[in-house]
Amino acid sequence: MINEFKTFIMKGNVMDLAVGIIIGAAFTAIVGSLVADMINPIIGLILGNVDLSNMYVVLKGTVPEGASLAAARDSGAAVLAYGSFITAVINFLIIAFVVFMLVKSMNRLMPKKAEAPAAPAGPTELDVLKDILTAVKK
């Protein structure tokens, strides 16, 4: 069983997957920073100096006016942090687009598989009827 596990773990696919997960985690951190530090401030300027990360609605409890999301959560109030959700959606869209572009690029680089030859066309109904007619005439 140990030898089977060693064989499994040393296969290229498992190692490639591990490298992919590590690179993906690092890439996620980069995208998170891109969204939080560059895209959200631009969106905030367009919306009139609004900080997306601090956009929330108090569902239950009391929160001082103008308090940050962290302060609202620390006060014990139930908050709907829709600004954090918008940030997560932007992160997802950027990551999905980059992955799409990577897959598209890789598909272009991969050699195209030769198409299988078309199956020979079988006899048509007309051919079968002609054969039957010929057989009947004999």
C-alpha positions as a LaTeX table, in Angstrom:
\begin{tabular}{lrrr}
\hline
Residue & $x$ (\AA) & $y$ (\AA) & $z$ (\AA) \\
\hline
Met1 & 0.00 & 0.00 & 0.00 \\
Ile2 & 2.87 & 2.40 & 0.83 \\
Asn3 & 4.51 & 1.73 & $-2.54$ \\
Glu4 & 1.23 & 2.37 & $-4.34$ \\
Phe5 & 0.88 & 5.66 & $-2.49$ \\
Lys6 & 4.47 & 6.64 & $-3.43$ \\
Thr7 & 3.74 & 5.82 & $-7.07$ \\
Phe8 & 0.52 & 7.84 & $-6.96$ \\
Ile9 & 2.10 & 10.86 & $-5.30$ \\
Met10 & 5.05 & 10.93 & $-7.69$ \\
Lys11 & 2.90 & 10.90 & $-10.82$ \\
Gly12 & 3.20 & 14.06 & $-12.87$ \\
Asn13 & $-0.49$ & 14.89 & $-12.60$ \\
Val14 & $-0.43$ & 15.03 & $-8.80$ \\
Met15 & 2.70 & 17.18 & $-8.76$ \\
Asp16 & 1.25 & 19.47 & $-11.44$ \\
Leu17 & $-1.92$ & 19.82 & $-9.39$ \\
Ala18 & 0.07 & 20.73 & $-6.26$ \\
Val19 & 2.05 & 23.36 & $-8.15$ \\
Gly20 & $-1.19$ & 24.71 & $-9.64$ \\
Ile21 & $-2.78$ & 25.07 & $-6.21$ \\
Ile22 & 0.25 & 26.91 & $-4.81$ \\
Ile23 & 0.42 & 29.26 & $-7.81$ \\
Gly24 & $-3.36$ & 29.74 & $-7.62$ \\
Ala25 & $-3.18$ & 30.77 & $-3.96$ \\
Ala26 & $-0.44$ & 33.29 & $-4.73$ \\
Phe27 & $-2.41$ & 34.58 & $-7.72$ \\
Thr28 & $-5.52$ & 34.97 & $-5.56$ \\
Ala29 & $-3.56$ & 37.19 & $-3.17$ \\
Ile30 & $-2.40$ & 39.34 & $-6.09$ \\
Val31 & $-5.94$ & 39.67 & $-7.45$ \\
Gly32 & $-7.25$ & 40.46 & $-3.97$ \\
Ser33 & $-4.75$ & 43.28 & $-3.68$ \\
Leu34 & $-5.53$ & 44.50 & $-7.20$ \\
Val35 & $-9.23$ & 44.71 & $-6.39$ \\
Ala36 & $-8.87$ & 46.15 & $-2.88$ \\
Asp37 & $-6.07$ & 48.61 & $-3.63$ \\
Met38 & $-6.70$ & 49.66 & $-7.22$ \\
Ile39 & $-10.17$ & 48.79 & $-8.55$ \\
Asn40 & $-12.30$ & 49.49 & $-5.47$ \\
Pro41 & $-10.88$ & 53.02 & $-5.01$ \\
Ile42 & $-11.69$ & 53.81 & $-8.66$ \\
Ile43 & $-15.23$ & 52.45 & $-8.24$ \\
Gly44 & $-15.49$ & 54.43 & $-5.02$ \\
Leu45 & $-14.50$ & 57.63 & $-6.85$ \\
Ile46 & $-17.07$ & 56.97 & $-9.55$ \\
Leu47 & $-19.72$ & 56.43 & $-6.86$ \\
Gly48 & $-18.70$ & 59.62 & $-5.05$ \\
Asn49 & $-15.89$ & 58.73 & $-2.62$ \\
Val50 & $-17.60$ & 55.58 & $-1.37$ \\
Asp51 & $-15.44$ & 52.89 & 0.26 \\
Leu52 & $-16.82$ & 49.55 & $-0.95$ \\
Ser53 & $-15.24$ & 47.60 & 1.89 \\
Asn54 & $-17.25$ & 49.60 & 4.44 \\
Met55 & $-20.62$ & 49.41 & 2.74 \\
Tyr56 & $-23.12$ & 47.57 & 4.93 \\
Val57 & $-26.67$ & 47.61 & 6.25 \\
Val58 & $-27.43$ & 47.07 & 9.93 \\
Leu59 & $-30.02$ & 44.31 & 10.25 \\
Lys60 & $-30.21$ & 44.22 & 14.04 \\
Gly61 & $-28.49$ & 46.16 & 16.79 \\
Thr62 & $-27.13$ & 49.67 & 17.02 \\
Val63 & $-24.04$ & 51.03 & 15.34 \\
Pro64 & $-22.71$ & 54.60 & 15.62 \\
Glu65 & $-23.26$ & 56.67 & 12.48 \\
Gly66 & $-20.37$ & 56.38 & 10.01 \\
Ala67 & $-18.74$ & 53.44 & 11.81 \\
Ser68 & $-16.57$ & 51.11 & 9.76 \\
Leu69 & $-17.65$ & 47.56 & 8.99 \\
Ala70 & $-15.14$ & 46.22 & 11.52 \\
Ala71 & $-16.52$ & 48.53 & 14.22 \\
Ala72 & $-20.08$ & 47.49 & 13.35 \\
Arg73 & $-19.19$ & 43.82 & 13.65 \\
Asp74 & $-17.29$ & 44.44 & 16.89 \\
Ser75 & $-20.36$ & 46.13 & 18.38 \\
Gly76 & $-22.24$ & 42.84 & 18.03 \\
Ala77 & $-24.73$ & 44.16 & 15.49 \\
Ala78 & $-25.98$ & 41.91 & 12.70 \\
Val79 & $-24.82$ & 43.51 & 9.47 \\
Leu80 & $-25.30$ & 42.73 & 5.80 \\
Ala81 & $-21.88$ & 43.52 & 4.34 \\
Tyr82 & $-22.83$ & 43.96 & 0.69 \\
Gly83 & $-19.64$ & 45.91 & $-0.04$ \\
Ser84 & $-17.55$ & 42.86 & 0.86 \\
Phe85 & $-19.77$ & 40.77 & $-1.40$ \\
Ile86 & $-19.27$ & 43.18 & $-4.32$ \\
Thr87 & $-15.51$ & 42.96 & $-3.74$ \\
Ala88 & $-15.68$ & 39.15 & $-3.77$ \\
Val89 & $-17.66$ & 39.21 & $-7.03$ \\
Ile90 & $-15.08$ & 41.50 & $-8.63$ \\
Asn91 & $-12.29$ & 39.17 & $-7.44$ \\
Phe92 & $-14.09$ & 36.19 & $-8.91$ \\
Leu93 & $-14.69$ & 37.88 & $-12.27$ \\
Ile94 & $-11.05$ & 38.90 & $-12.60$ \\
Ile95 & $-9.78$ & 35.43 & $-11.67$ \\
Ala96 & $-12.30$ & 33.75 & $-13.99$ \\
Phe97 & $-11.29$ & 36.04 & $-16.87$ \\
Val98 & $-7.58$ & 35.39 & $-16.36$ \\
Val99 & $-8.15$ & 31.62 & $-16.17$ \\
Phe100 & $-10.27$ & 31.84 & $-19.33$ \\
Met101 & $-7.48$ & 33.68 & $-21.14$ \\
Leu102 & $-4.87$ & 31.16 & $-19.92$ \\
Val103 & $-6.94$ & 28.20 & $-21.10$ \\
Lys104 & $-7.62$ & 29.91 & $-24.41$ \\
Ser105 & $-3.89$ & 30.59 & $-24.88$ \\
Met106 & $-2.95$ & 27.03 & $-23.95$ \\
Asn107 & $-5.50$ & 25.66 & $-26.42$ \\
Arg108 & $-3.88$ & 27.71 & $-29.18$ \\
Leu109 & $-0.42$ & 26.40 & $-28.29$ \\
Met110 & $-1.45$ & 22.75 & $-28.13$ \\
Pro111 & $-1.17$ & 20.90 & $-31.42$ \\
Lys112 & $-4.53$ & 20.16 & $-32.95$ \\
Lys113 & $-5.51$ & 16.53 & $-33.06$ \\
Ala114 & $-5.95$ & 15.06 & $-36.49$ \\
Glu115 & $-9.57$ & 14.53 & $-37.26$ \\
Ala116 & $-10.62$ & 10.94 & $-37.55$ \\
Pro117 & $-11.30$ & 9.92 & $-41.13$ \\
Ala118 & $-14.94$ & 10.01 & $-42.02$ \\
Ala119 & $-16.67$ & 6.68 & $-41.82$ \\
Pro120 & $-17.30$ & 5.20 & $-45.22$ \\
Ala121 & $-20.77$ & 5.94 & $-46.36$ \\
Gly122 & $-22.96$ & 2.88 & $-46.28$ \\
Pro123 & $-25.31$ & 1.94 & $-49.06$ \\
Thr124 & $-28.23$ & 4.26 & $-49.54$ \\
Glu125 & $-31.83$ & 3.10 & $-49.69$ \\
Leu126 & $-31.71$ & 3.43 & $-53.44$ \\
Asp127 & $-28.67$ & 1.14 & $-53.64$ \\
Val128 & $-30.39$ & $-1.46$ & $-51.45$ \\
Leu129 & $-33.55$ & $-1.29$ & $-53.58$ \\
Lys130 & $-31.48$ & $-1.69$ & $-56.77$ \\
Asp131 & $-29.75$ & $-4.74$ & $-55.27$ \\
Ile132 & $-33.11$ & $-6.24$ & $-54.32$ \\
Leu133 & $-34.49$ & $-5.55$ & $-57.81$ \\
Thr134 & $-31.42$ & $-7.17$ & $-59.38$ \\
Ala135 & $-31.77$ & $-10.19$ & $-57.11$ \\
Val136 & $-35.48$ & $-10.54$ & $-57.91$ \\
Lys137 & $-34.82$ & $-10.35$ & $-61.67$ \\
Lys138 & $-32.36$ & $-13.24$ & $-61.51$ \\
\hline
\end{tabular}
